[in-house]
Amino acid sequence: MTACSFDEFVAFFIQHEVAAERRQPGGQKEDQWYWHIDDEYILEKSCGYYIRLFRSPEFLLERY
């Protein structure tokens, strides 16, 4: 996520479905795709994107 632009961040944030919790026989949770990604985050950049998104979300109505 460190190399993505704000627009790419928004697309990633919006376009992924929330996975339903599934359990395997025996009660263990089923692996989700995001448990196995190898990515780095710059905290300031990621937080800045969230702040920007939630302070001015109006553009989402037009885009999505």
N, C-alpha and C positions, 0 to 999 in steps of 0.2 A: 504494500500500500504506500510505500514511501515515494514511489515514482509516479503515482497516479495524480491526475489533475482533479480539481473539485468536481467537474462534470463526470469524470470516470468514477469518483467516489459515490456520487449521487446515484448513478446508474447501478453500481454494484449494490448499494444499500437498498434501493427500491426494487430491483428486478429479481431478487432472490426470494423464493418462497420460504416461509417459516416451516421448518420440518416438524412434523408431528412426532412426539416421543413414541418410539417403538421399543418393545422389549423382546428379547430373544427367549426361547424356552429356557427356563431356569431363572428368569427375572432380570437378566443383565440387559442394560440399555444397548440398543443397536448403534453401531458406529455411524456418525454423520460425516459428510464430505469435509466439513470445516475442521474436524478434529485432526486432520492429517495434512494440512497445508503448511508450508514452510514460508513464512513471510516475516518481514521486519516492519516495525512501526516506529515512526518518530512521534512521540506523544504530543508534542506541541502542534504538529501539523494535523494529526488526526483529530485532536480536540478542537482545533481551529475550524476544521471542516464541519464538525458537528455543531459548533456554535453558529457558524454561518448558515447552515441548513435550517436550524430551528429558530433563528432570529428572523429570517426572511424566507419562509417556506412558500410564499405565494406563487413562485414560478413553477412549483410542482403541479399546480392545477392546469397550467397551460401545456406543460411538457408531458404529463402522464394523464 
